[in-house]
């Protein structure tokens, strides 16, 4: 069985994705690294707001930042997506197992009803 994802980390992951602006920033970062201003401008965000959103994404593990001079550049860190995918896959497998049990139960009930 796979190790459980720490509940606090899972909370940070889902919280980071709970805002449309942060999801848009992640989508933009999928095309490559970008500065704060490059991420803020298309969303119409003030730089302080963009910085706060990026801090949440960084705390969630979705982005990494580097600073060169006065410019902070962000890029996607795929590790957070891997962790979320593992969580989703585990729950998806549990759900499929429940449906399989339901199918078996219903088939058994149908066979009894035909007798």
N, CA, C and O atoms as CSV, one atom per row, in Angstrom:
chain,resi,resn,atom,element,x,y,z
A,1,UNK,N,N,0.840,-1.180,0.000
A,1,UNK,CA,C,0.000,0.000,0.000
A,1,UNK,C,C,0.887,1.247,0.000
A,1,UNK,O,O,1.930,1.272,0.654
A,2,UNK,N,N,0.478,2.258,-0.721
A,2,UNK,CA,C,1.246,3.495,-0.802
A,2,UNK,C,C,1.159,4.271,0.501
A,2,UNK,O,O,0.188,4.172,1.250
A,3,UNK,N,N,2.209,5.047,0.744
A,3,UNK,CA,C,2.212,5.891,1.937
A,3,UNK,C,C,1.126,6.950,1.817
A,3,UNK,O,O,0.857,7.467,0.732
A,4,UNK,N,N,0.520,7.258,2.932
A,4,UNK,CA,C,-0.517,8.300,2.942
A,4,UNK,C,C,0.109,9.664,2.810
A,4,UNK,O,O,1.164,9.946,3.377
A,5,UNK,N,N,-0.555,10.494,2.060
A,5,UNK,CA,C,-0.114,11.876,1.934
A,5,UNK,C,C,-0.478,12.591,3.221
A,5,UNK,O,O,-1.604,12.481,3.707
A,6,UNK,N,N,0.474,13.318,3.768
A,6,UNK,CA,C,0.262,14.075,4.999
A,6,UNK,C,C,-0.973,14.963,4.845
A,6,UNK,O,O,-1.050,15.731,3.886
A,7,UNK,N,N,-1.944,14.880,5.765
A,7,UNK,CA,C,-3.166,15.693,5.639
A,7,UNK,C,C,-2.898,17.191,5.530
A,7,UNK,O,O,-3.596,17.881,4.787
A,8,UNK,N,N,-1.913,17.705,6.244
A,8,UNK,CA,C,-1.604,19.142,6.154
A,8,UNK,C,C,-1.088,19.492,4.759
A,8,UNK,O,O,-1.420,20.548,4.222
A,9,UNK,N,N,-0.284,18.615,4.176
A,9,UNK,CA,C,0.220,18.863,2.820
A,9,UNK,C,C,-0.923,18.785,1.819
A,9,UNK,O,O,-1.005,19.595,0.896
A,10,UNK,N,N,-1.792,17.821,2.004
A,10,UNK,CA,C,-2.950,17.693,1.120
A,10,UNK,C,C,-3.826,18.944,1.193
A,10,UNK,O,O,-4.322,19.417,0.170
A,11,UNK,N,N,-4.014,19.473,2.390
A,11,UNK,CA,C,-4.777,20.721,2.552
A,11,UNK,C,C,-4.123,21.869,1.778
A,11,UNK,O,O,-4.809,22.646,1.114
A,12,UNK,N,N,-2.787,21.972,1.869
A,12,UNK,CA,C,-2.077,23.038,1.154
A,12,UNK,C,C,-2.207,22.870,-0.358
A,12,UNK,O,O,-2.359,23.851,-1.087
A,13,UNK,N,N,-2.149,21.629,-0.823
A,13,UNK,CA,C,-2.278,21.367,-2.257
A,13,UNK,C,C,-3.646,21.818,-2.771
A,13,UNK,O,O,-3.738,22.556,-3.752
A,14,UNK,N,N,-4.700,21.368,-2.098
A,14,UNK,CA,C,-6.040,21.710,-2.564
A,14,UNK,C,C,-6.343,23.194,-2.366
A,14,UNK,O,O,-7.018,23.802,-3.197
A,15,UNK,N,N,-5.855,23.780,-1.279
A,15,UNK,CA,C,-6.066,25.206,-1.062
A,15,UNK,C,C,-5.402,26.015,-2.171
A,15,UNK,O,O,-5.971,26.988,-2.666
A,16,UNK,N,N,-4.203,25.608,-2.555
A,16,UNK,CA,C,-3.489,26.336,-3.603
A,16,UNK,C,C,-4.278,26.329,-4.909
A,16,UNK,O,O,-4.213,27.293,-5.672
A,17,UNK,N,N,-5.009,25.272,-5.174
A,17,UNK,CA,C,-5.775,25.172,-6.413
A,17,UNK,C,C,-7.193,25.718,-6.288
A,17,UNK,O,O,-7.948,25.704,-7.261
A,18,UNK,N,N,-7.559,26.195,-5.114
A,18,UNK,CA,C,-8.940,26.615,-4.879
A,18,UNK,C,C,-9.278,27.978,-5.464
A,18,UNK,O,O,-10.441,28.381,-5.442
A,19,UNK,N,N,-8.297,28.689,-5.981
A,19,UNK,CA,C,-8.524,30.027,-6.503
A,19,UNK,C,C,-8.276,30.047,-8.012
A,19,UNK,O,O,-7.273,29.517,-8.492
A,20,UNK,N,N,-9.193,30.660,-8.750
A,20,UNK,CA,C,-9.083,30.720,-10.215
A,20,UNK,C,C,-7.815,31.443,-10.674
A,20,UNK,O,O,-7.193,31.029,-11.652
A,21,UNK,N,N,-7.427,32.508,-9.986
A,21,UNK,CA,C,-6.203,33.220,-10.374
A,21,UNK,C,C,-4.979,32.328,-10.238
A,21,UNK,O,O,-4.092,32.353,-11.092
A,22,UNK,N,N,-4.925,31.543,-9.171
A,22,UNK,CA,C,-3.771,30.654,-8.988
A,22,UNK,C,C,-3.772,29.555,-10.045
A,22,UNK,O,O,-2.717,29.187,-10.561
A,23,UNK,N,N,-4.956,29.028,-10.371
A,23,UNK,CA,C,-5.017,28.022,-11.437
A,23,UNK,C,C,-4.577,28.621,-12.771
A,23,UNK,O,O,-3.871,27.972,-13.542
A,24,UNK,N,N,-4.993,29.857,-13.043
A,24,UNK,CA,C,-4.563,30.530,-14.273
A,24,UNK,C,C,-3.053,30.735,-14.293
A,24,UNK,O,O,-2.415,30.570,-15.332
A,25,UNK,N,N,-2.486,31.094,-13.153
A,25,UNK,CA,C,-1.032,31.273,-13.078
A,25,UNK,C,C,-0.315,29.952,-13.369
A,25,UNK,O,O,0.678,29.925,-14.097
A,26,UNK,N,N,-0.825,28.860,-12.796
A,26,UNK,CA,C,-0.220,27.554,-13.053
A,26,UNK,C,C,-0.313,27.186,-14.528
A,26,UNK,O,O,0.635,26.656,-15.108
A,27,UNK,N,N,-1.460,27.472,-15.124
A,27,UNK,CA,C,-1.624,27.175,-16.543
A,27,UNK,C,C,-0.603,27.976,-17.360
A,27,UNK,O,O,0.018,27.439,-18.278
A,28,UNK,N,N,-0.434,29.239,-17.031
A,28,UNK,CA,C,0.540,30.077,-17.735
A,28,UNK,C,C,1.952,29.537,-17.545
A,28,UNK,O,O,2.750,29.527,-18.482
A,29,UNK,N,N,2.258,29.088,-16.332
A,29,UNK,CA,C,3.593,28.561,-16.048
A,29,UNK,C,C,3.851,27.240,-16.761
A,29,UNK,O,O,5.000,26.818,-16.894
A,30,UNK,N,N,2.795,26.590,-17.217
A,30,UNK,CA,C,2.965,25.372,-18.001
A,30,UNK,C,C,3.709,25.636,-19.309
A,30,UNK,O,O,4.302,24.724,-19.885
A,31,UNK,N,N,3.676,26.885,-19.776
A,31,UNK,CA,C,4.383,27.262,-21.000
A,31,UNK,C,C,5.846,27.611,-20.727
A,31,UNK,O,O,6.627,27.795,-21.661
A,32,UNK,N,N,6.214,27.701,-19.455
A,32,UNK,CA,C,7.596,28.024,-19.110
A,32,UNK,C,C,7.661,29.039,-17.989
A,32,UNK,O,O,6.642,29.617,-17.611
A,33,UNK,N,N,8.854,29.261,-17.455
A,33,UNK,CA,C,9.030,30.207,-16.344
A,33,UNK,C,C,8.538,31.604,-16.702
A,33,UNK,O,O,8.557,32.012,-17.864
A,34,UNK,N,N,8.094,32.331,-15.667
A,34,UNK,CA,C,7.604,33.698,-15.867
A,34,UNK,C,C,7.862,34.513,-14.613
A,34,UNK,O,O,7.939,33.981,-13.506
A,35,UNK,N,N,7.992,35.810,-14.813
A,35,UNK,CA,C,8.180,36.729,-13.684
A,35,UNK,C,C,6.824,37.043,-13.060
A,35,UNK,O,O,5.777,36.731,-13.628
A,36,UNK,N,N,6.861,37.656,-11.897
A,36,UNK,CA,C,5.633,38.051,-11.208
A,36,UNK,C,C,4.809,38.970,-12.101
A,36,UNK,O,O,3.601,38.780,-12.242
A,37,UNK,N,N,5.448,39.953,-12.697
A,37,UNK,CA,C,4.695,40.903,-13.534
A,37,UNK,C,C,4.108,40.218,-14.764
A,37,UNK,O,O,3.005,40.565,-15.187
A,38,UNK,N,N,4.814,39.261,-15.345
A,38,UNK,CA,C,4.288,38.521,-16.494
A,38,UNK,C,C,3.069,37.687,-16.110
A,38,UNK,O,O,2.184,37.456,-16.934
A,39,UNK,N,N,3.026,37.241,-14.873
A,39,UNK,CA,C,1.883,36.457,-14.405
A,39,UNK,C,C,0.727,37.349,-13.964
A,39,UNK,O,O,-0.437,36.983,-14.127
A,40,UNK,N,N,1.037,38.500,-13.415
A,40,UNK,CA,C,0.005,39.398,-12.889
A,40,UNK,C,C,-0.733,40.136,-13.994
A,40,UNK,O,O,-1.952,40.295,-13.929
A,41,UNK,N,N,-0.008,40.585,-15.003
A,41,UNK,CA,C,-0.579,41.464,-16.027
A,41,UNK,C,C,-1.792,40.874,-16.740
A,41,UNK,O,O,-2.820,41.548,-16.806
A,42,UNK,N,N,-1.732,39.644,-17.282
A,42,UNK,CA,C,-2.903,39.132,-18.007
A,42,UNK,C,C,-4.131,38.920,-17.119
A,42,UNK,O,O,-5.256,38.872,-17.615
A,43,UNK,N,N,-3.917,38.795,-15.827
A,43,UNK,CA,C,-5.026,38.586,-14.899
A,43,UNK,C,C,-5.541,39.895,-14.319
A,43,UNK,O,O,-6.540,39.908,-13.599
A,44,UNK,N,N,-4.867,40.987,-14.627
A,44,UNK,CA,C,-5.275,42.279,-14.087
A,44,UNK,C,C,-5.049,42.397,-12.593
A,44,UNK,O,O,-5.780,43.109,-11.906
A,45,UNK,N,N,-4.036,41.700,-12.084
A,45,UNK,CA,C,-3.734,41.730,-10.657
A,45,UNK,C,C,-2.652,42.754,-10.349
A,45,UNK,O,O,-1.725,42.953,-11.134
A,46,UNK,N,N,-2.780,43.390,-9.216
A,46,UNK,CA,C,-1.698,44.235,-8.714
A,46,UNK,C,C,-0.552,43.319,-8.297
A,46,UNK,O,O,-0.782,42.175,-7.903
A,47,UNK,N,N,0.669,43.810,-8.380
A,47,UNK,CA,C,1.825,42.975,-8.042
A,47,UNK,C,C,1.762,42.391,-6.635
A,47,UNK,O,O,2.101,41.220,-6.463
A,48,UNK,N,N,1.336,43.165,-5.597
A,48,UNK,CA,C,1.259,42.560,-4.262
A,48,UNK,C,C,0.269,41.380,-4.200
A,48,UNK,O,O,0.518,40.394,-3.505
A,49,UNK,N,N,-0.830,41.485,-4.914
A,49,UNK,CA,C,-1.799,40.379,-4.952
A,49,UNK,C,C,-1.209,39.167,-5.651
A,49,UNK,O,O,-1.378,38.036,-5.196
A,50,UNK,N,N,-0.521,39.403,-6.751
A,50,UNK,CA,C,0.107,38.304,-7.483
A,50,UNK,C,C,1.154,37.609,-6.619
A,50,UNK,O,O,1.255,36.382,-6.617
A,51,UNK,N,N,1.925,38.398,-5.889
A,51,UNK,CA,C,2.953,37.828,-5.004
A,51,UNK,C,C,2.308,36.942,-3.945
A,51,UNK,O,O,2.827,35.869,-3.636
A,52,UNK,N,N,1.179,37.382,-3.386
A,52,UNK,CA,C,0.481,36.572,-2.376
A,52,UNK,C,C,-0.011,35.262,-2.983
A,52,UNK,O,O,0.132,34.205,-2.369
A,53,UNK,N,N,-0.591,35.320,-4.185
A,53,UNK,CA,C,-1.053,34.093,-4.852
A,53,UNK,C,C,0.112,33.156,-5.127
A,53,UNK,O,O,0.005,31.947,-4.922
A,54,UNK,N,N,1.214,33.707,-5.587
A,54,UNK,CA,C,2.382,32.879,-5.880
A,54,UNK,C,C,2.973,32.273,-4.612
A,54,UNK,O,O,3.509,31.165,-4.646
A,55,UNK,N,N,2.880,32.988,-3.496
A,55,UNK,CA,C,3.354,32.434,-2.220
A,55,UNK,C,C,2.511,31.220,-1.829
A,55,UNK,O,O,3.043,30.230,-1.327
A,56,UNK,N,N,1.210,31.293,-2.056
A,56,UNK,CA,C,0.335,30.157,-1.752
A,56,UNK,C,C,0.687,28.970,-2.656
A,56,UNK,O,O,0.746,27.831,-2.194
A,57,UNK,N,N,0.920,29.239,-3.935
A,57,UNK,CA,C,1.318,28.166,-4.852
A,57,UNK,C,C,2.659,27.567,-4.452
A,57,UNK,O,O,2.871,26.361,-4.581
A,58,UNK,N,N,3.560,28.410,-3.967
A,58,UNK,CA,C,4.868,27.916,-3.530
A,58,UNK,C,C,4.732,27.079,-2.254
A,58,UNK,O,O,5.372,26.035,-2.128
A,59,UNK,N,N,3.913,27.525,-1.321
A,59,UNK,CA,C,3.677,26.758,-0.094
A,59,UNK,C,C,3.002,25.432,-0.403
A,59,UNK,O,O,3.243,24.432,0.272
A,60,UNK,N,N,2.160,25.428,-1.420
A,60,UNK,CA,C,1.508,24.188,-1.841
A,60,UNK,C,C,2.439,23.251,-2.581
A,60,UNK,O,O,2.119,22.079,-2.780
A,61,UNK,N,N,3.587,23.763,-2.988
A,61,UNK,CA,C,4.565,22.931,-3.675
A,61,UNK,C,C,4.417,22.929,-5.185
A,61,UNK,O,O,5.096,22.164,-5.869
A,62,UNK,N,N,3.537,23.775,-5.721
A,62,UNK,CA,C,3.296,23.781,-7.156
A,62,UNK,C,C,4.317,24.576,-7.950
A,62,UNK,O,O,4.525,24.302,-9.132
A,63,UNK,N,N,4.958,25.553,-7.326
A,63,UNK,CA,C,5.937,26.376,-8.035
A,63,UNK,C,C,7.203,26.536,-7.208
A,63,UNK,O,O,7.208,26.393,-5.985
A,64,UNK,N,N,8.276,26.839,-7.932
A,64,UNK,CA,C,9.558,27.179,-7.319
A,64,UNK,C,C,9.926,28.548,-7.855
A,64,UNK,O,O,9.536,28.916,-8.963
A,65,UNK,N,N,10.673,29.295,-7.071
A,65,UNK,CA,C,11.086,30.613,-7.543
A,65,UNK,C,C,12.589,30.780,-7.429
A,65,UNK,O,O,13.253,30.178,-6.586
A,66,UNK,N,N,13.095,31.622,-8.313
A,66,UNK,CA,C,14.497,32.030,-8.263
A,66,UNK,C,C,14.524,33.542,-8.414
A,66,UNK,O,O,13.657,34.141,-9.052
A,67,UNK,N,N,15.532,34.135,-7.817
A,67,UNK,CA,C,15.647,35.589,-7.893
A,67,UNK,C,C,16.973,35.947,-8.536
A,67,UNK,O,O,18.037,35.507,-8.101
A,68,UNK,N,N,16.884,36.764,-9.590
A,68,UNK,CA,C,18.062,37.273,-10.265
A,68,UNK,C,C,17.954,38.789,-10.233
A,68,UNK,O,O,17.107,39.378,-10.905
A,69,UNK,N,N,18.809,39.405,-9.458
A,69,UNK,CA,C,18.710,40.853,-9.273
A,69,UNK,C,C,17.411,41.188,-8.560
A,69,UNK,O,O,17.164,40.725,-7.446
A,70,UNK,N,N,16.590,41.990,-9.204
A,70,UNK,CA,C,15.313,42.379,-8.600
A,70,UNK,C,C,14.140,41.583,-9.152
A,70,UNK,O,O,12.997,41.795,-8.745
A,71,UNK,N,N,14.417,40.665,-10.078
A,71,UNK,CA,C,13.342,39.919,-10.738
A,71,UNK,C,C,13.230,38.515,-10.155
A,71,UNK,O,O,14.190,37.744,-10.145
A,72,UNK,N,N,12.033,38.207,-9.670
A,72,UNK,CA,C,11.745,36.861,-9.178
A,72,UNK,C,C,10.998,36.121,-10.280
A,72,UNK,O,O,9.981,36.593,-10.788
A,73,UNK,N,N,11.521,34.956,-10.638
A,73,UNK,CA,C,10.943,34.133,-11.693
A,73,UNK,C,C,10.401,32.845,-11.083
A,73,UNK,O,O,11.028,32.237,-10.215
A,74,UNK,N,N,9.229,32.444,-11.553
A,74,UNK,CA,C,8.570,31.242,-11.053
A,74,UNK,C,C,8.499,30.201,-12.155
A,74,UNK,O,O,8.402,30.521,-13.339
A,75,UNK,N,N,8.549,28.940,-11.729
A,75,UNK,CA,C,8.354,27.828,-12.652
A,75,UNK,C,C,7.625,26.708,-11.926
A,75,UNK,O,O,7.654,26.625,-10.698
A,76,UNK,N,N,6.977,25.856,-12.696
A,76,UNK,CA,C,6.192,24.757,-12.134
A,76,UNK,C,C,7.116,23.716,-11.529
A,76,UNK,O,O,8.175,23.415,-12.081
A,77,UNK,N,N,6.708,23.167,-10.388
A,77,UNK,CA,C,7.383,22.036,-9.760
A,77,UNK,C,C,6.424,20.851,-9.860
A,77,UNK,O,O,5.407,20.828,-9.167
A,78,UNK,N,N,6.725,19.872,-10.704
A,78,UNK,CA,C,5.779,18.779,-10.937
A,78,UNK,C,C,5.546,17.850,-9.743
A,78,UNK,O,O,4.620,17.039,-9.776
A,79,UNK,N,N,6.350,17.948,-8.707
A,79,UNK,CA,C,6.195,17.048,-7.552
A,79,UNK,C,C,4.819,17.162,-6.909
A,79,UNK,O,O,4.247,16.156,-6.491
A,80,UNK,N,N,4.279,18.382,-6.825
A,80,UNK,CA,C,2.958,18.555,-6.214
A,80,UNK,C,C,1.887,17.873,-7.051
A,80,UNK,O,O,0.950,17.290,-6.506
A,81,UNK,N,N,2.018,17.943,-8.368
A,81,UNK,CA,C,1.049,17.287,-9.241
A,81,UNK,C,C,1.134,15.770,-9.076
A,81,UNK,O,O,0.116,15.080,-9.104
A,82,UNK,N,N,2.345,15.259,-8.905
A,82,UNK,CA,C,2.527,13.825,-8.685
A,82,UNK,C,C,1.844,13.385,-7.399
A,82,UNK,O,O,1.193,12.341,-7.364
A,83,UNK,N,N,1.990,14.179,-6.339
A,83,UNK,CA,C,1.362,13.852,-5.057
A,83,UNK,C,C,-0.161,13.858,-5.177
A,83,UNK,O,O,-0.835,12.965,-4.662
A,84,UNK,N,N,-0.697,14.870,-5.858
A,84,UNK,CA,C,-2.153,14.937,-6.042
A,84,UNK,C,C,-2.644,13.784,-6.897
A,84,UNK,O,O,-3.691,13.202,-6.615
A,85,UNK,N,N,-1.894,13.449,-7.943
A,85,UNK,CA,C,-2.297,12.352,-8.808
A,85,UNK,C,C,-2.327,11.041,-8.026
A,85,UNK,O,O,-3.232,10.227,-8.211
A,86,UNK,N,N,-1.346,10.837,-7.159
A,86,UNK,CA,C,-1.327,9.625,-6.337
A,86,UNK,C,C,-2.555,9.572,-5.437
A,86,UNK,O,O,-3.160,8.513,-5.273
A,87,UNK,N,N,-2.926,10.708,-4.852
A,87,UNK,CA,C,-4.109,10.760,-3.983
A,87,UNK,C,C,-5.375,10.456,-4.786
A,87,UNK,O,O,-6.219,9.674,-4.350
A,88,UNK,N,N,-5.502,11.075,-5.955
A,88,UNK,CA,C,-6.681,10.858,-6.801
A,88,UNK,C,C,-6.750,9.401,-7.253
A,88,UNK,O,O,-7.817,8.790,-7.213
A,89,UNK,N,N,-5.631,8.849,-7.679
A,89,UNK,CA,C,-5.613,7.458,-8.140
A,89,UNK,C,C,-6.012,6.493,-7.030
A,89,UNK,O,O,-6.752,5.538,-7.268
A,90,UNK,N,N,-5.524,6.739,-5.823
A,90,UNK,CA,C,-5.878,5.870,-4.695
A,90,UNK,C,C,-7.389,5.918,-4.452
A,90,UNK,O,O,-8.024,4.879,-4.271
A,91,UNK,N,N,-7.958,7.119,-4.450
A,91,UNK,CA,C,-9.393,7.247,-4.206
A,91,UNK,C,C,-10.218,6.737,-5.382
A,91,UNK,O,O,-11.318,6.217,-5.192
A,92,UNK,N,N,-9.701,6.882,-6.572
A,92,UNK,CA,C,-10.371,6.359,-7.756
A,92,UNK,C,C,-10.423,4.834,-7.690
A,92,UNK,O,O,-11.447,4.231,-8.012
A,93,UNK,N,N,-9.331,4.218,-7.277
A,93,UNK,CA,C,-9.292,2.756,-7.141
A,93,UNK,C,C,-10.292,2.287,-6.092
A,93,UNK,O,O,-10.966,1.276,-6.288
A,94,UNK,N,N,-10.393,3.009,-4.987
A,94,UNK,CA,C,-11.366,2.642,-3.949
A,94,UNK,C,C,-12.786,2.754,-4.476
A,94,UNK,O,O,-13.624,1.897,-4.195
A,95,UNK,N,N,-13.057,3.789,-5.227
A,95,UNK,CA,C,-14.391,3.990,-5.794
A,95,UNK,C,C,-14.733,2.886,-6.784
A,95,UNK,O,O,-15.847,2.362,-6.774
A,96,UNK,N,N,-13.777,2.532,-7.638
A,96,UNK,CA,C,-14.009,1.448,-8.597
A,96,UNK,C,C,-14.264,0.130,-7.872
A,96,UNK,O,O,-15.113,-0.655,-8.293
A,97,UNK,N,N,-13.543,-0.114,-6.796
A,97,UNK,CA,C,-13.761,-1.337,-6.023
A,97,UNK,C,C,-15.174,-1.366,-5.438
A,97,UNK,O,O,-15.818,-2.414,-5.412
A,98,UNK,N,N,-15.651,-0.214,-4.969
A,98,UNK,CA,C,-17.021,-0.146,-4.440
A,98,UNK,C,C,-18.037,-0.420,-5.540
A,98,UNK,O,O,-19.010,-1.138,-5.307
A,99,UNK,N,N,-17.837,0.131,-6.723
A,99,UNK,CA,C,-18.749,-0.127,-7.836
A,99,UNK,C,C,-18.699,-1.594,-8.259
A,99,UNK,O,O,-19.729,-2.171,-8.606
A,100,UNK,N,N,-17.523,-2.195,-8.233
A,100,UNK,CA,C,-17.407,-3.615,-8.560
A,100,UNK,C,C,-18.195,-4.468,-7.573
A,100,UNK,O,O,-18.870,-5.418,-7.970
A,101,UNK,N,N,-18.111,-4.131,-6.288
A,101,UNK,CA,C,-18.891,-4.864,-5.286
A,101,UNK,C,C,-20.386,-4.664,-5.502
A,101,UNK,O,O,-21.164,-5.607,-5.354
A,102,UNK,N,N,-20.795,-3.450,-5.850
A,102,UNK,CA,C,-22.198,-3.183,-6.125
A,102,UNK,C,C,-22.669,-3.976,-7.341
A,102,UNK,O,O,-23.755,-4.556,-7.317
A,103,UNK,N,N,-21.861,-4.008,-8.410
A,103,UNK,CA,C,-22.205,-4.795,-9.595
A,103,UNK,C,C,-22.391,-6.270,-9.255
A,103,UNK,O,O,-23.340,-6.911,-9.706
A,104,UNK,N,N,-21.468,-6.796,-8.449
A,104,UNK,CA,C,-21.564,-8.203,-8.055
A,104,UNK,C,C,-22.824,-8.452,-7.234
A,104,UNK,O,O,-23.503,-9.460,-7.430
A,105,UNK,N,N,-23.136,-7.549,-6.323
A,105,UNK,CA,C,-24.336,-7.684,-5.500
A,105,UNK,C,C,-25.595,-7.649,-6.363
A,105,UNK,O,O,-26.494,-8.472,-6.191
A,106,UNK,N,N,-25.658,-6.688,-7.297
A,106,UNK,CA,C,-26.832,-6.575,-8.160
A,106,UNK,C,C,-26.983,-7.784,-9.073
A,106,UNK,O,O,-28.099,-8.240,-9.322
A,107,UNK,N,N,-25.871,-8.304,-9.571
A,107,UNK,CA,C,-25.927,-9.507,-10.404
A,107,UNK,C,C,-26.459,-10.684,-9.601
A,107,UNK,O,O,-27.246,-11.486,-10.103
A,108,UNK,N,N,-26.027,-10.778,-8.363
A,108,UNK,CA,C,-26.493,-11.863,-7.484
A,108,UNK,C,C,-28.009,-11.706,-7.221
A,108,UNK,O,O,-28.751,-12.689,-7.230
A,109,UNK,N,N,-28.446,-10.474,-6.991
A,109,UNK,CA,C,-29.871,-10.212,-6.738
A,109,UNK,C,C,-30.700,-10.528,-7.983
A,109,UNK,O,O,-31.789,-11.092,-7.872
A,110,UNK,N,N,-30.197,-10.170,-9.168
A,110,UNK,CA,C,-30.903,-10.466,-10.415
A,110,UNK,C,C,-30.997,-11.970,-10.648
A,110,UNK,O,O,-32.023,-12.473,-11.105
A,111,UNK,N,N,-29.923,-12.677,-10.331
A,111,UNK,CA,C,-29.938,-14.152,-10.506
A,111,UNK,C,C,-30.961,-14.767,-9.563
A,111,UNK,O,O,-31.670,-15.690,-9.962
A,112,UNK,N,N,-31.061,-14.298,-8.347
A,112,UNK,CA,C,-32.060,-14.807,-7.398
A,112,UNK,C,C,-33.481,-14.507,-7.876
A,112,UNK,O,O,-34.377,-15.341,-7.747
A,113,UNK,N,N,-33.675,-13.310,-8.427
A,113,UNK,CA,C,-35.006,-12.895,-8.876
A,113,UNK,C,C,-35.477,-13.725,-10.065
A,113,UNK,O,O,-36.682,-13.910,-10.240
A,114,UNK,N,N,-34.554,-14.232,-10.890
A,114,UNK,CA,C,-34.922,-15.042,-12.060
A,114,UNK,C,C,-35.277,-16.462,-11.700
A,114,UNK,O,O,-35.878,-17.168,-12.510
A,115,UNK,N,N,-34.927,-16.894,-10.526
A,115,UNK,CA,C,-35.205,-18.290,-10.127
A,115,UNK,C,C,-36.641,-18.521,-9.868
A,115,UNK,O,O,-37.035,-19.636,-9.525
